[in-house]
């Protein structure tokens, strides 16, 4: 059983996984937990664009 920290670092409700569940469903649950943990990660930043596509293009430009 694992927990996902919220934006203030507090542990939220545990992510329970049954041994009889479908492996794809388990993978989806893990991805969902990771996405929820990262949600709002950059929300208070003012040095980057709010548009995700624009940020992605800026990141790609760094590698060109």
N, C-alpha and C positions, 0 to 999 in steps of 0.2 A: 504494500500500500504506500502510495506517495502523496504528498501534498503540494499544492501550488501556492507560492507566495503571492500576496496581492501587491498593489502598487506601493504600499507603505512597508512592505517586508514581512507582514504578518502572514502566518500560514492559514490558508483557507481550508474548506472542507476537503477531506481526503478523496483521492481518486481511487475507487475500488475497482478491481479487475477480477472477474471470475475465470477460473481455469477452464471452464467449458465453453467460453465464448469463442466466436470466430476470430482467427488471427487478424483478419483485415479490420474487424471492428475494434480490436485491441490497439492496432496501429493508429486507427482514426482517433481513438480516445486519447492516446498519447500526444498526437499532433494537436488536437483541440486543447489539451491542457497546456502545451507549450505556447500556443497562440494566445490563450487567455492570460498567461503569465507575462507575455510581451506586449499585450494590448496597452496602448497609451504610453509606450516607452519613450517616445520623442514628443509627446504632446505639449510640453512646456518650452521646447526649444524655439528660439527666435532666429537662429543663424541658418536654418534650413527652410526650404519651401514646404508648404503644407500639402502641395500636390505630390502624391507618391510617384507618379510617372516622371515628374520633373526631377525629383530627388534621384530616382533610378538612373536617369540620363546623366545627371551630374556625376554619379558614382562611376558609370561606364566611361565617361570622358576622362576620368583620372587614369584609366588603364590604356587609353589610346595614345 
